[in-house]
Amino acid sequence: MPWPALPIQGLPAWAHLNDVSFNNVKVTNTEGKGYGVVSDRAIEATEHPPPDAPILVTVPHDLVLNAAAVDEHAKEDKNFRLLLDAIGHRSARADVLLFLLVQTALASRPGHSSVGVSNPWTEYLQFLPETVLVPTLWAEDERLLLRGTSLEAAVNAKILALDAEFGLVREKSSDIICWNDLLWAAGGSVSFTDWIRLDALYRSRCLELPRSGESMVPCIDMINHSAAPSAYYEENAKDEVVLLLRPGISIPKGDEITISYGDTKSAAEMLFSYGFIDPQSTADDLVLPLSPFPDDPLAKAKLVAFGQAPKIHVARSEDGTTIGWTSEFAYLMCVNEEDGLEFRILQQTDGARQLRVFWQDEDVTDRTSDFEALIQAHPLSAVLRLRVVTVVEDCFQTQLERLASSTPPGVTASSTQREDCFKTALALREIERNILQGALEALDGEKSSLLADKNVVAYLGLKEAAGSDLAGDEASNEADDFS
């Protein structure tokens, strides 16, 4: 249900009607980036911070879109309140997407129904691009380019989550007659692609405001990213969102104004949220999912006690000389009962059962993410560290092999793949291949050092004689009961 597009030349009129001010800048098409903000004349900032910084754009507080704004809108629109109460209040993002869905329907079917109250966002949506090149909006053949990368599982999981959200929205809104007519009746049915698109617009255009938090801000969301930004945004004393020129920056007439979308975001995160990779970014890292040993009887108990999605984070240092990794779950994953790990199920006075975690007879239920420190006092700490290093090394090696085995056969996109998607996927693959290779080299050195430790040598000798594996294979009865 794509909304009718409005030419960007009409944005100044919309801005004037809604008290958005542009000072010596305008929104226009920029080469290779879609819309962007450029200077109308030469602008120069002093070396001093605000209040001397030139104000380029000012957006009133009542145009800022977040969960609070959605709730305010529901006070004016009793029908939307019915919809919000039926489906919303699950997260700030979900509430904003529900609001955008309604505004999309109103923009797409003007005059069709008396339900729904239009506001400035109804028209502003029509200035936004019809598509965003985030991977959730890539075609299936294009998403195959992500096989073996850290985004493969993330994108698949996101699409499944969006599908579940969309199913809930359809089910609940269909029970409300007025909204069923606008959203699902013949000729105006919303599709799953519409929901993915709204999510993509939200993720790619959200700003983290100092006081209002995660919000969409019209017009300022037209500003493109740069690793060397010339401007920044903040909220002033009136709660307006203002775009300010950075101190000491000079902008010639016709040059683009840019902000930073985040200088610590990895290539995968930039592609996932914004649909591009910044070639000038110095952030060189990736995150991989981590699964417990399939034959570990304690696996379910460990996952429940940990309470987060297990992962490994690997990153290159800012100077590019070293690669390090962190994985809180890997340490919990690699200890067992014979090392001093124990799970107990405690019966509370109200009859509820609670899982507690003990290490060396100490209750560490609140420290399950701190096992790297907890094992330091263990007499076989080097052995436990070796287990973790071995697990991480295997994860990196497996990922690198999957990445190599799924490399696209050609150097150009196929007839069913967009060139931008193809080039971006190749760039991500190369970045992650280099990180994984560097990480494996670093791990090889650490593993060799651990294998030379006298406690490790003695332990492995005993295990070899006993025919046991490195990770151990015993579990507690309490954990079996819990599983």
Buried (B, 14 or more C-beta within 10 A) or exposed (E): BBBEEBEBEEBEEBBEEBEBBBBBBBBBEBEEEBBBBBBEEEBEBEEEEEEEBBBBBBBBBBBBBBBBBBBEBBEEBEBBBBBBEBBBBEEBBBBBBBBBBBBBBBBBBEEBBEBBBEBBBBBBBBBBEEBBBBBBBBEEBBBBBBBBBBBBEBBBEBBEEBEEBBEBBBEBBEEBEBBBBBBBEEEBEBEBEBBBBBBBBBBBBBBEBEEBEBBBBBBBBBBBBBBEBBBBBBBBEEEBBBBBBBBEBEBEEEEBBBBBBBBEBBBBBBBBBBBBBBEEBEBBBBBBBBEBBEEBBBBBBBBBBBEEEBBBBBBBEEEEEEBEBEBBBBBBBBBBBEBBBBBBBEEEEEEEEEBBBBBEEEEBBEBBBBBBEBBEEBEBBBBBBBBBBBBBBEBBBEBBEEBEEBEBEEEEBEEEBBEBBBBBBBBBBEBBBEBBEBBBEBBEEBBEEBEEBEBBEEBBEEBEEEEEEEBBEEBBEBBEEBB
